[in-house]
């Protein structure tokens, strides 16, 4: 195994990284930012640089781009638009062998975004950023890793954009997630719908602060539109048909594993 140091804006490092590869997993991405340009620099321009390196150094390699379910609704946020922009570059690269994966919210060991949600639930509170009836699909990181391998190996996946989830029909709403968490931790988990004015204020302050400090905030007005979207549900019909992959970890089992790891 060889470690290649670099980033998506160092062409020489990218060429060295992909030279002679049979497969490339593109999992790099910006998830924080205070403008569309912050996200596009990595998720669009960075992807373009990788495609250029692949075209010259490994034109026969399969490129698996780890996108996001957010790309389904690019009008909602800077992040969503940038992920869709990166996908569009692959769709135009007909000479390359590519596949795009759109996971929903991913959780598991090492997670930094969903983990705080479950930490609060373990204490008896579910912090809801929007409508408690909004539905989302989830996937445990272990299932996502297996799916990535399946897509890299399956010839039927070329030039495909595939969504995936933990297999729960219709996903989960906040009450269902709270009930499952409550059963796992053996306590009542109460929903608290965070006031819209409070989240809106924090998001605006984050943007103003970013202009002063240059920091890349997570919670912004654009991100709130994404978080408040009522339907982030997918199914596995297409990916299972192409690869025979099926998930093994639903939310109950995933939270049991997190509890054993003591969050």
Phi and psi in degrees as GROMACS dihedral restraints (atoms count N, CA, C in turn):
[ dihedral_restraints ]
;  ai    aj    ak    al  type     phi  dphi    fc
    3     4     5     6     1  -120.6    20    10
    4     5     6     7     1   133.2    20    10
    6     7     8     9     1   -94.1    20    10
    7     8     9    10     1   125.1    20    10
    9    10    11    12     1  -113.0    20    10
   10    11    12    13     1   115.5    20    10
   12    13    14    15     1   -85.8    20    10
   13    14    15    16     1   139.0    20    10
   15    16    17    18     1   167.2    20    10
   16    17    18    19     1  -167.5    20    10
   18    19    20    21     1  -151.2    20    10
   19    20    21    22     1  -178.0    20    10
   21    22    23    24     1   -72.3    20    10
   22    23    24    25     1    -4.8    20    10
   24    25    26    27     1  -116.1    20    10
   25    26    27    28     1    23.3    20    10
   27    28    29    30     1  -120.3    20    10
   28    29    30    31     1    90.5    20    10
   30    31    32    33     1   -54.7    20    10
   31    32    33    34     1   -39.1    20    10
   33    34    35    36     1   -63.1    20    10
   34    35    36    37     1   -41.5    20    10
   36    37    38    39     1   -66.8    20    10
   37    38    39    40     1   -38.6    20    10
   39    40    41    42     1   -64.9    20    10
   40    41    42    43     1   -41.8    20    10
   42    43    44    45     1   -63.1    20    10
   43    44    45    46     1   -41.1    20    10
   45    46    47    48     1   -65.0    20    10
   46    47    48    49     1   -39.9    20    10
   48    49    50    51     1   -62.0    20    10
   49    50    51    52     1   -44.5    20    10
   51    52    53    54     1   -95.0    20    10
   52    53    54    55     1    -8.0    20    10
   54    55    56    57     1   -55.4    20    10
   55    56    57    58     1   120.7    20    10
   57    58    59    60     1    75.8    20    10
   58    59    60    61     1     6.7    20    10
   60    61    62    63     1   -73.0    20    10
   61    62    63    64     1   146.3    20    10
   63    64    65    66     1   -91.8    20    10
   64    65    66    67     1   -23.6    20    10
   66    67    68    69     1  -152.2    20    10
   67    68    69    70     1   145.2    20    10
   69    70    71    72     1  -132.7    20    10
   70    71    72    73     1   128.9    20    10
   72    73    74    75     1  -102.9    20    10
   73    74    75    76     1   115.1    20    10
   75    76    77    78     1   -97.1    20    10
   76    77    78    79     1    93.2    20    10
   78    79    80    81     1  -110.0    20    10
   79    80    81    82     1    -0.8    20    10
   81    82    83    84     1   -72.5    20    10
   82    83    84    85     1   141.7    20    10
   84    85    86    87     1  -172.5    20    10
   85    86    87    88     1   153.0    20    10
   87    88    89    90     1   -91.8    20    10
   88    89    90    91     1   129.0    20    10
   90    91    92    93     1  -116.7    20    10
   91    92    93    94     1    -5.1    20    10
   93    94    95    96     1  -125.5    20    10
   94    95    96    97     1   146.3    20    10
   96    97    98    99     1   174.4    20    10
   97    98    99   100     1   161.4    20    10
   99   100   101   102     1  -111.9    20    10
  100   101   102   103     1     7.3    20    10
  102   103   104   105     1  -160.5    20    10
  103   104   105   106     1   166.0    20    10
  105   106   107   108     1   -61.2    20    10
  106   107   108   109     1   -36.8    20    10
  108   109   110   111     1   -63.1    20    10
  109   110   111   112     1   -34.9    20    10
  111   112   113   114     1   -59.1    20    10
  112   113   114   115     1   -41.1    20    10
  114   115   116   117     1   -78.7    20    10
  115   116   117   118     1   -40.9    20    10
  117   118   119   120     1   -64.3    20    10
  118   119   120   121     1   -30.9    20    10
  120   121   122   123     1   -57.7    20    10
  121   122   123   124     1   -39.4    20    10
  123   124   125   126     1   -94.9    20    10
  124   125   126   127     1   -51.0    20    10
  126   127   128   129     1   -76.8    20    10
  127   128   129   130     1   -21.9    20    10
  129   130   131   132     1  -110.8    20    10
  130   131   132   133     1   -62.6    20    10
  132   133   134   135     1   -63.7    20    10
  133   134   135   136     1   -38.8    20    10
  135   136   137   138     1   -64.1    20    10
  136   137   138   139     1   -39.8    20    10
  138   139   140   141     1   -64.4    20    10
  139   140   141   142     1   -40.3    20    10
  141   142   143   144     1   -60.2    20    10
  142   143   144   145     1   -40.8    20    10
  144   145   146   147     1   -63.8    20    10
  145   146   147   148     1   -39.7    20    10
  147   148   149   150     1   -64.8    20    10
  148   149   150   151     1   -41.0    20    10
  150   151   152   153     1   -63.3    20    10
  151   152   153   154     1   -37.8    20    10
  153   154   155   156     1   -63.4    20    10
  154   155   156   157     1   -43.6    20    10
  156   157   158   159     1   -64.0    20    10
  157   158   159   160     1   -41.1    20    10
  159   160   161   162     1   -63.8    20    10
  160   161   162   163     1   -42.9    20    10
  162   163   164   165     1   -59.7    20    10
  163   164   165   166     1   -33.9    20    10
  165   166   167   168     1   -92.6    20    10
  166   167   168   169     1   -30.2    20    10
  168   169   170   171     1  -107.2    20    10
  169   170   171   172     1   -27.1    20    10
  171   172   173   174     1  -151.0    20    10
  172   173   174   175     1    62.9    20    10
  174   175   176   177     1   -63.8    20    10
  175   176   177   178     1   -18.9    20    10
  177   178   179   180     1   -95.8    20    10
  178   179   180   181     1     0.5    20    10
  180   181   182   183     1   -73.5    20    10
  181   182   183   184     1   151.8    20    10
  183   184   185   186     1   -90.3    20    10
  184   185   186   187     1   126.6    20    10
  186   187   188   189     1  -103.0    20    10
  187   188   189   190     1   120.9    20    10
  189   190   191   192     1  -106.2    20    10
  190   191   192   193     1   116.0    20    10
  192   193   194   195     1   -97.8    20    10
  193   194   195   196     1   121.5    20    10
  195   196   197   198     1   -86.4    20    10
  196   197   198   199     1    99.3    20    10
  198   199   200   201     1   -93.7    20    10
  199   200   201   202     1  -138.0    20    10
  201   202   203   204     1  -157.0    20    10
  202   203   204   205     1   149.5    20    10
  204   205   206   207     1   -61.5    20    10
  205   206   207   208     1   -23.1    20    10
  207   208   209   210     1   -59.1    20    10
  208   209   210   211     1   -26.5    20    10
  210   211   212   213     1   -62.8    20    10
  211   212   213   214     1   -16.5    20    10
  213   214   215   216     1   -67.3    20    10
  214   215   216   217     1   -24.4    20    10
  216   217   218   219     1  -128.3    20    10
  217   218   219   220     1    67.9    20    10
  219   220   221   222     1   -64.0    20    10
  220   221   222   223     1   -17.9    20    10
  222   223   224   225     1   -75.9    20    10
  223   224   225   226     1   -10.4    20    10
  225   226   227   228     1   -79.0    20    10
  226   227   228   229     1   -38.4    20    10
  228   229   230   231     1  -152.0    20    10
  229   230   231   232     1   163.0    20    10
  231   232   233   234     1   -60.1    20    10
  232   233   234   235     1   -42.8    20    10
  234   235   236   237     1   -61.1    20    10
  235   236   237   238     1   -49.4    20    10
  237   238   239   240     1   -59.6    20    10
  238   239   240   241     1   -43.3    20    10
  240   241   242   243     1   -63.9    20    10
  241   242   243   244     1   -38.3    20    10
  243   244   245   246     1   -69.9    20    10
  244   245   246   247     1   -38.0    20    10
  246   247   248   249     1   -66.7    20    10
  247   248   249   250     1   -38.8    20    10
  249   250   251   252     1   -66.9    20    10
  250   251   252   253     1   -36.7    20    10
  252   253   254   255     1   -63.0    20    10
  253   254   255   256     1   -40.2    20    10
  255   256   257   258     1   -64.6    20    10
  256   257   258   259     1   -40.4    20    10
  258   259   260   261     1   -60.1    20    10
  259   260   261   262     1   -41.8    20    10
  261   262   263   264     1   -60.0    20    10
  262   263   264   265     1   -34.2    20    10
  264   265   266   267     1   -63.5    20    10
  265   266   267   268     1   -40.4    20    10
  267   268   269   270     1   -67.1    20    10
  268   269   270   271     1   -41.1    20    10
  270   271   272   273     1   -61.6    20    10
  271   272   273   274     1   -26.9    20    10
  273   274   275   276     1   -86.7    20    10
  274   275   276   277     1   -13.8    20    10
  276   277   278   279     1   -90.2    20    10
  277   278   279   280     1    66.6    20    10
  279   280   281   282     1   -65.8    20    10
  280   281   282   283     1   -18.6    20    10
  282   283   284   285     1   -79.3    20    10
  283   284   285   286     1   -14.0    20    10
  285   286   287   288     1   -99.2    20    10
  286   287   288   289     1   155.5    20    10
  288   289   290   291     1   -94.4    20    10
  289   290   291   292     1   106.0    20    10
  291   292   293   294     1  -131.2    20    10
  292   293   294   295     1   158.1    20    10
  294   295   296   297     1  -144.4    20    10
  295   296   297   298     1   140.4    20    10
  297   298   299   300     1  -112.3    20    10
  298   299   300   301     1   129.6    20    10
  300   301   302   303     1  -108.4    20    10
  301   302   303   304     1   131.7    20    10
  303   304   305   306     1  -114.7    20    10
  304   305   306   307     1    86.1    20    10
  306   307   308   309     1   -75.7    20    10
  307   308   309   310     1   152.9    20    10
  309   310   311   312     1   -80.7    20    10
  310   311   312   313     1  -155.0    20    10
  312   313   314   315     1   -61.2    20    10
  313   314   315   316     1   126.7    20    10
  315   316   317   318     1  -103.8    20    10
  316   317   318   319     1   138.2    20    10
  318   319   320   321     1  -138.6    20    10
  319   320   321   322     1   165.9    20    10
  321   322   323   324     1   142.1    20    10
  322   323   324   325     1  -172.2    20    10
  324   325   326   327     1   -56.5    20    10
  325   326   327   328     1   133.0    20    10
  327   328   329   330     1    87.0    20    10
  328   329   330   331     1    -6.6    20    10
  330   331   332   333     1   -67.7    20    10
  331   332   333   334     1   140.8    20    10
  333   334   335   336     1  -115.4    20    10
  334   335   336   337     1   -13.2    20    10
  336   337   338   339     1   -97.9    20    10
  337   338   339   340     1   -50.7    20    10
  339   340   341   342     1   -82.1    20    10
  340   341   342   343     1   -24.6    20    10
  342   343   344   345     1   -56.3    20    10
  343   344   345   346     1   -44.7    20    10
  345   346   347   348     1   -60.2    20    10
  346   347   348   349     1   -33.0    20    10
  348   349   350   351     1   -60.5    20    10
  349   350   351   352     1   -46.7    20    10
  351   352   353   354     1   -74.7    20    10
  352   353   354   355     1   -29.2    20    10
  354   355   356   357     1   -62.2    20    10
  355   356   357   358     1   -43.5    20    10
  357   358   359   360     1   -64.8    20    10
  358   359   360   361     1   -39.9    20    10
  360   361   362   363     1   -62.7    20    10
  361   362   363   364     1   -36.8    20    10
  363   364   365   366     1   -64.1    20    10
  364   365   366   367     1   -21.4    20    10
  366   367   368   369     1   -93.8    20    10
  367   368   369   370     1    -3.1    20    10
  369   370   371   372     1   104.5    20    10
  370   371   372   373     1     8.3    20    10
  372   373   374   375     1  -130.8    20    10
  373   374   375   376     1   132.5    20    10
  375   376   377   378     1  -109.3    20    10
  376   377   378   379     1   112.5    20    10
  378   379   380   381     1   -85.2    20    10
  379   380   381   382     1   112.6    20    10
  381   382   383   384     1  -104.3    20    10
  382   383   384   385     1   118.2    20    10
  384   385   386   387     1   -80.2    20    10
  385   386   387   388     1   -13.1    20    10
  387   388   389   390     1  -146.3    20    10
  388   389   390   391     1  -136.6    20    10
  390   391   392   393     1   -75.1    20    10
  391   392   393   394     1   125.6    20    10
  393   394   395   396     1   -60.6    20    10
  394   395   396   397     1   -19.6    20    10
  396   397   398   399     1   -85.7    20    10
  397   398   399   400     1    -6.6    20    10
  399   400   401   402     1   -59.4    20    10
  400   401   402   403     1   143.1    20    10
  402   403   404   405     1  -115.4    20    10
  403   404   405   406     1   139.5    20    10
  405   406   407   408     1  -135.6    20    10
  406   407   408   409     1   150.4    20    10
  408   409   410   411     1   -95.4    20    10
  409   410   411   412     1   155.9    20    10
  411   412   413   414     1  -131.8    20    10
  412   413   414   415     1   163.2    20    10
  414   415   416   417     1  -149.6    20    10
  415   416   417   418     1   137.3    20    10
  417   418   419   420     1   -78.7    20    10
  418   419   420   421     1   143.9    20    10
  420   421   422   423     1   -59.2    20    10
  421   422   423   424     1   -32.3    20    10
  423   424   425   426     1   -64.9    20    10
  424   425   426   427     1   -38.7    20    10
  426   427   428   429     1   -68.7    20    10
  427   428   429   430     1   -37.1    20    10
  429   430   431   432     1   -63.2    20    10
  430   431   432   433     1   -41.8    20    10
  432   433   434   435     1   -61.7    20    10
  433   434   435   436     1   -43.7    20    10
  435   436   437   438     1   -64.4    20    10
  436   437   438   439     1   -39.6    20    10
  438   439   440   441     1   -63.1    20    10
  439   440   441   442     1   -39.6    20    10
  441   442   443   444     1   -59.4    20    10
  442   443   444   445     1   -46.4    20    10
  444   445   446   447     1   -61.4    20    10
  445   446   447   448     1   -40.9    20    10
  447   448   449   450     1   -63.7    20    10
  448   449   450   451     1   -39.5    20    10
  450   451   452   453     1   -70.7    20    10
  451   452   453   454     1   -33.8    20    10
  453   454   455   456     1   -66.9    20    10
  454   455   456   457     1   -32.1    20    10
  456   457   458   459     1   -87.9    20    10
  457   458   459   460     1   -25.7    20    10
  459   460   461   462     1   -82.6    20    10
  460   461   462   463     1   121.7    20    10
  462   463   464   465     1   -67.1    20    10
  463   464   465   466     1   -23.7    20    10
  465   466   467   468     1   -73.1    20    10
  466   467   468   469     1    -8.2    20    10
  468   469   470   471     1   -88.2    20    10
  469   470   471   472     1    -7.8    20    10
  471   472   473   474     1   -60.8    20    10
  472   473   474   475     1   136.1    20    10
  474   475   476   477     1    57.3    20    10
  475   476   477   478     1    42.9    20    10
  477   478   479   480     1  -122.3    20    10
  478   479   480   481     1   144.5    20    10
  480   481   482   483     1  -111.9    20    10
  481   482   483   484     1   116.0    20    10
  483   484   485   486     1  -123.9    20    10
  484   485   486   487     1   131.7    20    10
  486   487   488   489     1   -96.8    20    10
  487   488   489   490     1   162.9    20    10
  489   490   491   492     1  -157.6    20    10
  490   491   492   493     1   161.2    20    10
  492   493   494   495     1  -158.0    20    10
  493   494   495   496     1  -173.1    20    10
  495   496   497   498     1   -83.4    20    10
  496   497   498   499     1     3.9    20    10
  498   499   500   501     1    91.8    20    10
  499   500   501   502     1    -1.9    20    10
  501   502   503   504     1   -74.1    20    10
  502   503   504   505     1   116.1    20    10
  504   505   506   507     1   -59.2    20    10
  505   506   507   508     1   127.5    20    10
  507   508   509   510     1    76.8    20    10
  508   509   510   511     1     2.5    20    10
  510   511   512   513     1    66.1    20    10
  511   512   513   514     1  -149.4    20    10
  513   514   515   516     1  -133.0    20    10
  514   515   516   517     1   146.8    20    10
  516   517   518   519     1  -101.8    20    10
  517   518   519   520     1   177.8    20    10
  519   520   521   522     1   -67.2    20    10
  520   521   522   523     1   -33.8    20    10
  522   523   524   525     1   -66.8    20    10
  523   524   525   526     1   -39.2    20    10
  525   526   527   528     1   -66.9    20    10
  526   527   528   529     1   -42.4    20    10
  528   529   530   531     1   -62.5    20    10
  529   530   531   532     1   -41.8    20    10
  531   532   533   534     1   -64.8    20    10
  532   533   534   535     1   -39.0    20    10
  534   535   536   537     1   -65.4    20    10
  535   536   537   538     1   -41.2    20    10
  537   538   539   540     1   -66.2    20    10
  538   539   540   541     1   -44.5    20    10
  540   541   542   543     1   -62.0    20    10
  541   542   543   544     1   -40.4    20    10
  543   544   545   546     1   -61.9    20    10
  544   545   546   547     1   -39.9    20    10
  546   547   548   549     1   -66.1    20    10
  547   548   549   550     1   -36.8    20    10
  549   550   551   552     1   -70.3    20    10
  550   551   552   553     1   -42.9    20    10
  552   553   554   555     1   -94.3    20    10
  553   554   555   556     1    -2.0    20    10
  555   556   557   558     1    66.9    20    10
  556   557   558   559     1    40.5    20    10
  558   559   560   561     1  -151.8    20    10
  559   560   561   562     1   163.2    20    10
  561   562   563   564     1   -75.9    20    10
  562   563   564   565     1   129.4    20    10
  564   565   566   567     1  -110.6    20    10
  565   566   567   568     1   116.5    20    10
  567   568   569   570     1   -97.2    20    10
  568   569   570   571     1   142.0    20    10
  570   571   572   573     1   -84.9    20    10
  571   572   573   574     1   134.2    20    10
  573   574   575   576     1  -124.6    20    10
  574   575   576   577     1   108.2    20    10
  576   577   578   579     1   -77.6    20    10
  577   578   579   580     1   106.1    20    10
  579   580   581   582     1   -61.1    20    10
  580   581   582   583     1   128.7    20    10
  582   583   584   585     1   -54.4    20    10
  583   584   585   586     1   135.4    20    10
  585   586   587   588     1   -59.5    20    10
  586   587   588   589     1   -39.6    20    10
  588   589   590   591     1   -61.9    20    10
  589   590   591   592     1   -34.5    20    10
  591   592   593   594     1   -69.5    20    10
  592   593   594   595     1   -47.3    20    10
  594   595   596   597     1   -64.8    20    10
  595   596   597   598     1   -40.6    20    10
  597   598   599   600     1   -61.6    20    10
  598   599   600   601     1   -40.1    20    10
  600   601   602   603     1   -66.2    20    10
  601   602   603   604     1   -44.8    20    10
  603   604   605   606     1   -61.6    20    10
  604   605   606   607     1   -42.5    20    10
  606   607   608   609     1   -62.6    20    10
  607   608   609   610     1   -42.7    20    10
  609   610   611   612     1   -66.6    20    10
  610   611   612   613     1   -39.5    20    10
  612   613   614   615     1   -63.8    20    10
  613   614   615   616     1   -38.7    20    10
  615   616   617   618     1   -61.2    20    10
  616   617   618   619     1   -41.0    20    10
  618   619   620   621     1   -65.1    20    10
  619   620   621   622     1   -44.8    20    10
  621   622   623   624     1   -62.7    20    10
  622   623   624   625     1   -41.3    20    10
  624   625   626   627     1   -64.6    20    10
  625   626   627   628     1   -36.5    20    10
  627   628   629   630     1   -64.1    20    10
  628   629   630   631     1   -34.3    20    10
  630   631   632   633     1   -67.5    20    10
  631   632   633   634     1   -26.5    20    10
  633   634   635   636     1   -89.0    20    10
  634   635   636   637     1   -45.7    20    10
  636   637   638   639     1   -95.4    20    10
  637   638   639   640     1   -20.7    20    10
  639   640   641   642     1    80.7    20    10
  640   641   642   643     1     2.8    20    10
  642   643   644   645     1   -69.6    20    10
  643   644   645   646     1   153.9    20    10
  645   646   647   648     1  -101.5    20    10
  646   647   648   649     1   105.1    20    10
  648   649   650   651     1   -78.9    20    10
  649   650   651   652     1   155.3    20    10
  651   652   653   654     1   -88.3    20    10
  652   653   654   655     1   -48.3    20    10
  654   655   656   657     1   -91.1    20    10
  655   656   657   658     1   113.8    20    10
  657   658   659   660     1  -134.9    20    10
  658   659   660   661     1   167.6    20    10
  660   661   662   663     1   -55.8    20    10
  661   662   663   664     1   -37.8    20    10
  663   664   665   666     1   -65.3    20    10
  664   665   666   667     1   -41.5    20    10
  666   667   668   669     1   -66.1    20    10
  667   668   669   670     1   -34.8    20    10
  669   670   671   672     1   -63.0    20    10
  670   671   672   673     1   -38.8    20    10
  672   673   674   675     1   -60.2    20    10
  673   674   675   676     1   -37.8    20    10
  675   676   677   678     1   -67.7    20    10
  676   677   678   679     1   -45.9    20    10
  678   679   680   681     1   -65.2    20    10
  679   680   681   682     1   -30.2    20    10
  681   682   683   684     1   -89.6    20    10
  682   683   684   685     1     0.1    20    10
  684   685   686   687     1   -63.8    20    10
  685   686   687   688     1   135.5    20    10
  687   688   689   690     1   -79.9    20    10
  688   689   690   691     1   -11.5    20    10
  690   691   692   693     1  -141.3    20    10
  691   692   693   694     1   100.0    20    10
  693   694   695   696     1  -117.9    20    10
  694   695   696   697     1    50.9    20    10
  696   697   698   699     1  -106.3    20    10
  697   698   699   700     1   137.4    20    10
  699   700   701   702     1  -136.8    20    10
  700   701   702   703     1   172.9    20    10
  702   703   704   705     1  -131.5    20    10
  703   704   705   706     1   175.5    20    10
  705   706   707   708     1  -103.7    20    10
  706   707   708   709     1    13.5    20    10
  708   709   710   711     1   -55.5    20    10
  709   710   711   712     1   -49.0    20    10
  711   712   713   714     1   -70.2    20    10
  712   713   714   715     1   -46.6    20    10
  714   715   716   717     1   -68.5    20    10
  715   716   717   718     1   -35.4    20    10
  717   718   719   720     1   -67.8    20    10
  718   719   720   721     1   -38.7    20    10
  720   721   722   723     1   -64.5    20    10
  721   722   723   724     1   -34.3    20    10
  723   724   725   726     1   -83.1    20    10
  724   725   726   727     1   -30.0    20    10
  726   727   728   729     1  -127.8    20    10
  727   728   729   730     1   -14.8    20    10
  729   730   731   732     1    70.9    20    10
  730   731   732   733     1     7.6    20    10
  732   733   734   735     1   -68.2    20    10
  733   734   735   736     1   141.0    20    10
  735   736   737   738     1  -140.4    20    10
  736   737   738   739     1   142.7    20    10
  738   739   740   741     1   -73.9    20    10
  739   740   741   742     1   157.4    20    10
  741   742   743   744     1  -121.2    20    10
  742   743   744   745     1   -10.6    20    10
  744   745   746   747     1  -123.3    20    10
  745   746   747   748     1   107.2    20    10
  747   748   749   750     1   -86.7    20    10
  748   749   750   751     1  -179.9    20    10
  750   751   752   753     1   -63.0    20    10
  751   752   753   754     1   -40.1    20    10
  753   754   755   756     1   -59.6    20    10
  754   755   756   757     1   -48.7    20    10
  756   757   758   759     1   -66.1    20    10
  757   758   759   760     1   -40.4    20    10
  759   760   761   762     1   -62.1    20    10
  760   761   762   763     1   -41.3    20    10
  762   763   764   765     1   -71.2    20    10
  763   764   765   766     1   -33.4    20    10
  765   766   767   768     1   -61.0    20    10
  766   767   768   769     1   -40.0    20    10
  768   769   770   771     1   -67.9    20    10
  769   770   771   772     1   -39.6    20    10
  771   772   773   774     1   -64.7    20    10
  772   773   774   775     1   -38.4    20    10
  774   775   776   777     1   -64.0    20    10
  775   776   777   778     1   -41.0    20    10
  777   778   779   780     1   -62.9    20    10
  778   779   780   781     1   -32.5    20    10
  780   781   782   783     1   -83.4    20    10
  781   782   783   784     1    -0.2    20    10
  783   784   785   786     1    61.9    20    10
  784   785   786   787     1    32.2    20    10
